[in-house]
Amino acid sequence: MKTMRYVLVSALFSALLYAAETVSVDLQSVLQLGGANNLTIKEFQSKQEEALRDLEKTKEWWLPNIYAGVKTQQLWGAAMNGNGNFYTDVDSDNLWGGVGVRMRLDFAEGIYKTKAAQLSAKAYSYESDAEKNRVLLSCVNAYYDMAFEQLKYGAYKNLAEQSDLLMQQIGLQVEAGLRYQSELLLAKGNHAHLKLEMMNAQSDYGRKSAELVRLLNLQSSVKLSSAENFLLPLDFQAGSGGDDDRAETKAIDTSILSLQEQKKSITKGLWMPELSIDTYASYFGGLSGDVTPVVPNQGSKQLYPTQALNVSLLWNIPLGELLYRSNEERYNAKIQTERVKLQQMKAQINEEVTNATQDIELGKEKIILSKEALNMTEEALSQSIERQKLGTAKPFEVFQVQQFYLQAQLNHLRAISDYNKAQFALKVAKGETL
């Protein structure tokens, strides 16, 4: 099933990528394309990948460096011998060839900073999820705004066509002496007004389509349209999640834990030693540049195979940090800042849940009222048109009913659009993933 869905989304994306005409999309395809192709989501995914690579780097703290090769050192002038005397006018050289291992283990860094890197990578993962949800919610809002403007354009277009028929009928009635010329002029003016509003709605629809194209990161030549000929209210089961279920709060909580681990590297880790190991074996020469004197006319040099092992276990305790604890206080300040951000985020989440819940409750009432108004004005318009045909209704009465009917249509469409957007907003506010 997942493979088939991937194939369908890929095919749709290819069509959108190279299309030069209007392409119909539904809400499901918008969500799938937004999750796969939005640049903001890709940016956060790249940051998450960087954090994972940083984590992999911190895991290398216990691995030694291996070196091998040759080195040379040249001295001219004077060289010290074994008992402290100097030979003058001596030339010396040293050529080393061998292999060695050098290791430096900072236990505080290895233990605490590795754990901090793990938590930091996890925090980036939560931030990526949160940003993806925000972007997809923007895509949902843009889709419903586009669908509203598209249907609004269709409503004006239908009324303009209806107005054209009325104008023709009134023209025939004027020729027959049944209507005044002023009534025909009024009909023509109303028809021009509706055509102008239709053009404005078409422009608004084009801008909303362009906004959705930008969010989905599609080619600018693509124009999108909603596959829905009418909007239906959605009714999701409200989740029971709270602010602790939001990816944003999880990211801040994890960031605080990461800072606390970093802080341990300069508190508990301050008393941890550093282990250093350096060993090598050479076929000839000394790695440290030991001088092998060559006295003039002494003859050829000899090979000096060498092995060495240097081990140290040292405690490096900075007195400045013990006395002033500046780094510790710096981490405390960072942790406090994150805790304030967490409180602000929880307040924002509570506000989002309250607003979305209120919008849903009021949205239900708006849909019911707007539907009643739409049904009544539709019936009133139908009766007015029939009366106009019989000559018992004035043209301006029909035009006025047209305006009422149009406004009822737009109110009903807007109520459904806002209600559906509030449904998705509540899902996101309660920590659900789109």
C-alpha positions as CSV (number, residue, x, y, z in Angstrom):
1,M,0.0,0.0,0.0
2,K,2.8,2.4,0.9
3,T,4.6,1.6,-2.4
4,M,1.5,2.2,-4.4
5,R,0.9,5.5,-2.6
6,Y,4.5,6.5,-3.3
7,V,4.1,5.7,-7.0
8,L,0.9,7.8,-7.2
9,V,2.4,10.8,-5.4
10,S,5.5,10.6,-7.6
11,A,3.4,10.5,-10.7
12,L,1.4,13.5,-9.5
13,F,4.5,15.4,-8.6
14,S,6.0,14.7,-12.1
15,A,2.8,16.0,-13.7
16,L,2.8,19.1,-11.6
17,L,6.5,19.7,-12.2
18,Y,6.3,19.8,-16.0
19,A,2.7,20.9,-16.4
20,A,2.0,24.2,-18.1
21,E,-1.8,24.1,-17.6
22,T,-4.1,24.0,-14.6
23,V,-3.8,20.8,-12.5
24,S,-6.5,19.7,-10.1
25,V,-5.4,18.6,-6.6
26,D,-7.2,17.4,-3.5
27,L,-6.3,17.9,0.1
28,Q,-4.6,14.5,0.4
29,S,-2.3,15.1,-2.5
30,V,-1.5,18.6,-1.1
31,L,-0.4,17.0,2.2
32,Q,1.7,14.4,0.5
33,L,3.4,16.8,-1.8
34,G,3.9,19.3,1.0
35,G,5.6,16.7,3.2
36,A,7.8,15.5,0.4
37,N,8.8,18.7,-1.4
38,N,8.5,21.8,0.8
39,L,11.8,23.6,1.1
40,T,11.4,24.6,4.8
41,I,10.8,20.9,5.7
42,K,13.9,20.0,3.7
43,E,15.9,22.6,5.5
44,F,15.0,21.2,8.9
45,Q,15.7,17.7,7.7
46,S,19.2,18.8,6.6
47,K,19.8,20.3,10.1
48,Q,18.7,17.1,11.6
49,E,21.1,15.2,9.4
50,E,23.9,17.6,10.5
51,A,23.1,16.9,14.1
52,L,23.3,13.2,13.5
53,R,26.7,13.6,11.8
54,D,27.9,15.6,14.8
55,L,26.7,12.8,17.0
56,E,28.7,10.3,15.0
57,K,31.8,12.5,15.3
58,T,31.5,12.6,19.1
59,K,31.5,8.8,19.2
60,E,35.1,8.9,17.9
61,W,36.5,10.3,21.2
62,W,38.1,7.0,22.4
63,L,39.6,6.0,19.0
64,P,43.4,6.5,18.6
65,N,45.3,8.1,15.7
66,I,47.6,5.8,13.8
67,Y,50.6,7.3,12.0
68,A,53.3,5.8,9.8
69,G,55.9,7.0,7.4
70,V,59.3,8.7,7.4
71,K,60.8,11.8,9.0
72,T,64.1,13.5,8.6
73,Q,66.0,16.1,10.7
74,Q,69.2,17.9,9.8
75,L,71.6,19.8,12.2
76,W,74.7,21.7,11.4
77,G,77.1,23.3,13.8
78,A,77.2,21.6,17.2
79,A,75.7,18.5,18.8
80,M,75.6,17.4,22.4
81,N,77.0,14.0,23.3
82,G,76.0,11.7,26.1
83,N,77.9,13.2,29.1
84,G,77.1,16.8,28.5
85,N,80.1,17.8,26.4
86,F,79.7,19.5,23.0
87,Y,81.3,18.6,19.7
88,T,81.8,21.5,17.4
89,D,81.9,21.5,13.6
90,V,79.7,18.5,13.6
91,D,77.1,17.7,11.0
92,S,74.3,15.4,12.0
93,D,71.1,14.0,10.5
94,N,68.3,11.8,11.6
95,L,66.0,9.7,9.4
96,W,63.1,7.9,11.0
97,G,60.9,5.3,9.6
98,G,58.2,3.4,11.5
99,V,54.6,3.2,12.7
100,G,53.0,4.5,15.9
101,V,49.7,5.1,17.8
102,R,48.7,8.2,19.6
103,M,45.7,8.3,21.9
104,R,44.2,11.1,24.0
105,L,41.1,10.3,26.1
106,D,39.3,13.1,27.8
107,F,36.7,11.2,29.9
108,A,34.6,14.2,30.7
109,E,34.2,15.1,27.1
110,G,33.7,11.5,26.0
111,I,31.0,10.7,28.6
112,Y,29.0,13.9,28.9
113,K,29.4,15.6,25.5
114,T,28.6,12.4,23.7
115,K,25.4,12.2,25.6
116,A,24.7,15.9,25.0
117,A,25.2,15.3,21.3
118,Q,22.7,12.5,21.3
119,L,20.1,14.7,23.0
120,S,20.8,17.5,20.6
121,A,20.2,15.3,17.7
122,K,16.9,14.2,19.3
123,A,15.9,17.8,19.8
124,Y,16.5,18.6,16.1
125,S,14.4,15.6,15.2
126,Y,11.5,17.0,17.3
127,E,12.0,20.5,15.8
128,S,11.9,18.9,12.3
129,D,8.6,17.2,13.2
130,A,7.2,20.5,14.6
131,E,8.2,22.5,11.5
132,K,6.8,19.8,9.2
133,N,3.4,20.1,11.0
134,R,3.5,23.9,10.8
135,V,4.3,23.8,7.1
136,L,1.6,21.2,6.4
137,L,-0.9,23.3,8.3
138,S,0.0,26.3,6.1
139,C,-0.5,24.1,3.1
140,V,-4.0,23.1,4.4
141,N,-4.9,26.7,5.0
142,A,-3.6,27.7,1.6
143,Y,-5.6,24.9,-0.1
144,Y,-8.9,25.9,1.5
145,D,-8.3,29.6,0.8
146,M,-7.6,28.6,-2.9
147,A,-10.7,26.4,-3.0
148,F,-12.8,29.2,-1.5
149,E,-11.6,31.7,-4.0
150,Q,-12.1,29.2,-6.9
151,L,-15.7,28.5,-5.8
152,K,-16.3,32.2,-5.2
153,Y,-15.2,32.8,-8.8
154,G,-17.6,30.1,-10.0
155,A,-20.4,31.7,-8.0
156,Y,-19.9,35.1,-9.7
157,K,-19.5,33.4,-13.0
158,N,-22.9,31.6,-12.7
159,L,-24.6,34.8,-11.5
160,A,-23.1,36.8,-14.4
161,E,-24.4,34.2,-16.9
162,Q,-27.8,34.3,-15.2
163,S,-27.7,38.1,-15.3
164,D,-27.0,38.0,-19.0
165,L,-30.1,35.9,-19.6
166,L,-32.2,38.4,-17.5
167,M,-30.7,41.3,-19.4
168,Q,-31.8,39.7,-22.7
169,Q,-35.3,39.0,-21.4
170,I,-35.6,42.6,-20.2
171,G,-34.4,43.8,-23.5
172,L,-37.1,41.9,-25.3
173,Q,-39.7,43.2,-22.8
174,V,-38.5,46.8,-23.5
175,E,-38.9,46.3,-27.2
176,A,-42.4,45.0,-26.6
177,G,-43.2,48.0,-24.5
178,L,-43.6,46.1,-21.3
179,R,-40.5,47.5,-19.6
180,Y,-38.9,50.9,-19.3
181,Q,-35.5,51.7,-20.9
182,S,-34.1,52.5,-17.4
183,E,-34.8,49.0,-16.3
184,L,-32.7,47.6,-19.1
185,L,-29.9,50.1,-18.2
186,L,-30.1,48.9,-14.7
187,A,-29.8,45.3,-15.9
188,K,-26.8,46.1,-18.0
189,G,-25.2,47.9,-15.0
190,N,-25.8,44.9,-12.8
191,H,-24.4,42.5,-15.4
192,A,-21.2,44.6,-15.7
193,H,-20.9,44.8,-11.9
194,L,-21.1,41.0,-11.7
195,K,-18.5,40.5,-14.5
196,L,-16.2,42.9,-12.7
197,E,-16.5,41.0,-9.4
198,M,-16.0,37.8,-11.3
199,M,-12.7,39.1,-12.6
200,N,-11.6,40.2,-9.1
201,A,-12.5,36.8,-7.8
202,Q,-10.5,35.2,-10.6
203,S,-7.5,37.4,-9.7
204,D,-7.8,36.3,-6.0
205,Y,-8.0,32.7,-7.0
206,G,-4.8,33.1,-9.1
207,R,-2.9,34.6,-6.1
208,K,-4.0,31.8,-3.8
209,S,-3.0,29.2,-6.4
210,A,0.4,30.8,-6.6
211,E,0.8,30.8,-2.8
212,L,0.1,27.0,-2.8
213,V,2.5,26.4,-5.6
214,R,5.2,28.2,-3.6
215,L,4.5,26.2,-0.5
216,L,4.6,22.9,-2.5
217,N,7.8,24.1,-4.2
218,L,6.4,23.5,-7.7
219,Q,7.3,25.0,-11.1
220,S,6.0,28.6,-11.4
221,S,4.3,27.6,-14.7
222,V,1.9,25.3,-12.8
223,K,-1.5,26.6,-11.8
224,L,-3.5,24.6,-9.3
225,S,-7.2,24.1,-8.8
226,S,-9.2,22.3,-6.2
227,A,-10.7,19.0,-7.4
228,E,-13.7,19.6,-5.1
229,N,-16.7,21.2,-6.8
230,F,-18.2,22.1,-3.4
231,L,-16.8,22.1,0.1
232,L,-18.0,19.7,2.8
233,P,-17.4,20.2,6.5
234,L,-15.0,17.7,8.1
235,D,-15.6,16.2,11.5
236,F,-12.5,14.9,13.1
237,Q,-12.4,13.2,16.5
238,A,-10.7,15.7,18.8
239,G,-7.5,14.3,20.3
240,S,-6.8,14.2,24.0
241,G,-3.2,15.4,23.8
242,G,-1.8,18.3,25.8
243,D,1.1,20.7,25.5
244,D,3.5,17.9,26.6
245,D,2.6,16.0,23.4
246,R,3.7,18.8,21.1
247,A,6.9,18.3,19.3
248,E,7.9,21.9,20.1
249,T,7.8,21.2,23.9
250,K,9.6,17.9,23.5
251,A,12.3,19.7,21.5
252,I,12.8,22.3,24.3
253,D,12.8,19.7,27.0
254,T,15.4,17.7,25.2
255,S,17.5,20.8,24.6
256,I,17.5,21.5,28.3
257,L,18.7,17.9,29.0
258,S,21.4,18.4,26.4
259,L,22.6,21.6,28.1
260,Q,22.6,19.8,31.5
261,E,24.8,17.1,30.1
262,Q,27.2,19.7,28.7
263,K,27.2,21.4,32.1
264,K,28.3,18.1,33.7
265,S,31.5,18.2,31.6
266,I,32.7,21.2,33.6
267,T,31.2,20.2,37.0
268,K,31.5,16.5,37.5
269,G,33.9,16.2,34.6
270,L,36.2,18.8,36.1
271,W,37.6,16.0,38.4
272,M,38.0,13.5,35.7
273,P,41.6,12.8,34.4
274,E,42.9,12.7,30.9
275,L,44.6,9.6,29.7
276,S,47.3,10.0,27.0
277,I,49.1,7.2,25.3
278,D,51.8,7.5,22.6
279,T,53.8,4.5,21.4
280,Y,55.8,3.8,18.3
281,A,58.2,1.3,16.8
282,S,60.8,2.3,14.1
283,Y,63.2,0.3,12.0
284,F,65.7,3.2,12.1
285,G,66.0,6.6,13.7
286,G,64.2,8.2,16.7
287,L,60.8,9.8,16.3
288,S,61.6,12.7,18.6
289,G,64.4,13.8,16.5
290,D,67.3,12.3,18.5
291,V,70.5,13.4,17.0
292,T,72.9,10.8,15.7
293,P,76.2,12.6,15.4
294,V,78.3,12.0,12.4
295,V,82.0,12.9,12.9
296,P,83.8,13.8,9.7
297,N,85.6,10.9,8.1
298,Q,84.0,8.6,10.7
299,G,82.4,6.5,8.0
300,S,78.9,5.3,7.2
301,K,75.9,5.4,9.6
302,Q,74.2,2.5,11.3
303,L,70.5,1.7,11.7
304,Y,69.1,2.2,15.2
305,P,65.7,0.4,15.6
306,T,63.7,2.1,18.3
307,Q,60.6,1.4,20.4
308,A,58.9,3.8,22.8
309,L,55.9,4.0,25.1
310,N,54.7,7.2,26.8
311,V,51.7,7.0,29.1
312,S,50.2,9.8,31.2
313,L,47.2,10.1,33.4
314,L,46.7,13.8,34.3
315,W,44.2,15.8,36.2
316,N,43.8,19.3,34.6
317,I,41.9,21.4,37.1
318,P,41.4,25.1,36.2
319,L,41.4,27.2,39.3
320,G,39.5,30.0,37.6
321,E,36.5,27.7,37.1
322,L,36.7,26.5,40.7
323,L,36.7,30.0,42.0
324,Y,34.4,31.9,39.7
325,R,32.4,29.1,38.0
326,S,31.8,31.3,35.0
327,N,31.2,28.5,32.5
328,E,28.8,26.8,34.9
329,E,26.9,30.0,35.3
330,R,26.8,30.4,31.6
331,Y,25.2,27.0,31.2
332,N,22.7,27.9,34.0
333,A,21.7,31.0,32.1
334,K,21.2,29.0,28.9
335,I,19.1,26.4,30.7
336,Q,17.0,29.2,32.3
337,T,16.4,30.8,28.9
338,E,15.2,27.4,27.6
339,R,12.9,27.0,30.5
340,V,11.4,30.4,29.9
341,K,10.9,29.5,26.2
342,L,9.2,26.3,27.4
343,Q,6.7,28.3,29.5
344,Q,6.1,30.7,26.6
345,M,5.5,27.7,24.2
346,K,3.0,26.1,26.6
347,A,1.1,29.4,26.9
348,Q,1.1,29.6,23.1
349,I,-0.2,26.1,22.8
350,N,-3.0,26.7,25.3
351,E,-4.0,29.7,23.3
352,E,-4.0,27.7,20.0
353,V,-6.1,25.0,21.5
354,T,-8.6,27.5,23.0
355,N,-8.9,29.4,19.7
356,A,-9.2,26.3,17.5
357,T,-11.8,24.8,19.9
358,Q,-13.8,28.1,19.9
359,D,-13.6,28.3,16.1
360,I,-14.9,24.8,15.7
361,E,-17.8,25.4,18.1
362,L,-18.8,28.6,16.4
363,G,-18.1,27.1,13.0
364,K,-20.8,24.5,13.5
365,E,-23.4,27.2,14.2
366,K,-22.2,29.3,11.3
367,I,-22.5,26.4,8.9
368,I,-26.1,25.7,10.1
369,L,-27.2,29.4,9.8
370,S,-25.4,30.0,6.5
371,K,-27.0,26.8,5.1
372,E,-30.5,28.0,6.1
373,A,-29.8,31.5,4.6
374,L,-28.5,29.8,1.4
375,N,-31.6,27.7,1.0
376,M,-34.0,30.6,1.6
377,T,-32.2,33.0,-0.7
378,E,-31.9,30.3,-3.4
379,E,-35.7,29.7,-3.3
380,A,-36.3,33.5,-3.2
381,L,-34.1,34.0,-6.3
382,S,-35.9,31.2,-8.2
383,Q,-39.3,32.7,-7.4
384,S,-38.1,36.2,-8.3
385,I,-36.9,35.1,-11.7
386,E,-40.2,33.4,-12.4
387,R,-42.1,36.5,-11.4
388,Q,-39.8,38.6,-13.5
389,K,-40.7,36.4,-16.5
390,L,-44.4,37.0,-15.8
391,G,-43.8,40.7,-15.4
392,T,-44.9,40.8,-11.8
393,A,-41.4,41.5,-10.3
394,K,-39.3,44.6,-10.9
395,P,-35.8,43.9,-12.2
396,F,-34.1,45.7,-9.3
397,E,-35.9,43.2,-7.0
398,V,-34.3,40.3,-8.9
399,F,-30.9,42.0,-8.8
400,Q,-31.2,42.6,-5.0
401,V,-32.1,38.9,-4.4
402,Q,-29.2,37.9,-6.6
403,Q,-26.9,39.8,-4.3
404,F,-28.4,38.2,-1.2
405,Y,-28.1,34.8,-2.7
406,L,-24.5,35.4,-3.7
407,Q,-23.6,36.7,-0.2
408,A,-25.3,33.6,1.3
409,Q,-23.2,31.4,-1.0
410,L,-20.0,33.1,0.1
411,N,-20.9,33.0,3.7
412,H,-21.6,29.3,3.6
413,L,-18.4,28.6,1.7
414,R,-16.3,30.7,4.1
415,A,-18.0,29.0,7.1
416,I,-17.1,25.6,5.9
417,S,-13.5,26.6,4.9
418,D,-12.9,28.2,8.3
419,Y,-14.4,25.2,10.1
420,N,-12.2,22.7,8.3
421,K,-9.1,24.8,8.9
422,A,-10.0,25.0,12.6
423,Q,-10.2,21.2,12.6
424,F,-6.7,20.8,11.3
425,A,-5.5,23.6,13.6
426,L,-6.8,21.7,16.7
427,K,-5.1,18.5,15.6
428,V,-1.8,20.3,15.4
429,A,-2.4,22.2,18.6
430,K,-3.0,18.9,20.5
431,G,0.2,17.4,19.1
432,E,-1.1,15.2,16.4
433,T,0.9,14.7,13.2
434,L,-0.6,15.7,9.9
